[in-house]
Amino acid sequence: MDGVLHVSGQPIPGAATAVHRLRDNGHRLRFVTNTTTRSRARLAEELRTAGIEVDDAEVQTTADAAVTALRGRRVFALVMQGLVGDLEGIELVGDSADAVLIGGADETPETNLVFSYMNLARAFAELELGASLYCLHRNRWWQTARGPLLDAGAFVAGLEYAADVEATVIGKPSVSYFTAALEALDADPELTWMVGDDLESDIAGAQAMNMHTVLVRTGKFRPDAVEASRVRPDGIVSSIGQLPDWLEEHL
């Protein structure tokens, strides 16, 4: 969603029309996102406000996957307040946790509270006592209208280093996350296209599932990164606005 349909809430030109055309052409759609600062309902409403046709149920967030993975476990969660409601089904605790869950970061003052030294030190203590480390994603950075901003991957890596553990990634590019999207669409991987702006989370993750991929030149796209990477999408388009025409030419 971020970087493909909008950047910092500003719609990518042609995004709403492209989504409408894809639906008219018979494509089933799933909006998969690593965004962890807002609820699914709010994300869907933001898209509708931008003129993009979407039902709440078509939006797949990492919170859904976290509930599936951590149900029945005591979880110390470093997440933004807007996500807590979507974690219903997980027992959130302040100590004696079975698992530590790291969410995403954004540019609001709340991030400073979530990832304060005190909270990171508490998470480290739980890991030292045997808790498992999970992260909704480990993105290094994300694209905003003001430029690249640090994301939660840095905090995940710091806790991995300090506690000498390895985090389990719940969102993209995990196999389980893409599997959930395919099951929701009742789709075969070989007949499914992933459209994204991130070579690692979007393109490489989908290719590991034998899905087709299209990289957009918006959001996190960097020409030098594409040149240096071994990951090769099936196609590259200027933006999602050009996607329907590109698919009609290549399908």
Buried (B, 14 or more C-beta within 10 A) or exposed (E): BBBBBBBEEEBBEBBBBBBBBBEEEEBEEBBBBBBBBBBBEBBBBBBBEBEBEBEEEBBBBBBBBBBEBBEEBBBBBBBBEBBBEBBEEBEBBEEEBBBBBBBBBBEEEBBEEBBEEEBBEBBBBBBEEEBBBBBBBBBBBBBBEEEEBBBBBBBBBBBBEBBEBEBBBBBBBBEEBBEBBBEBBEBEBEEBBBBBBBBBBBBBBBBEBEBBBBBBBBBBBBEEEBEEBEBEBBBBBBBBBBBBEBBEEEE
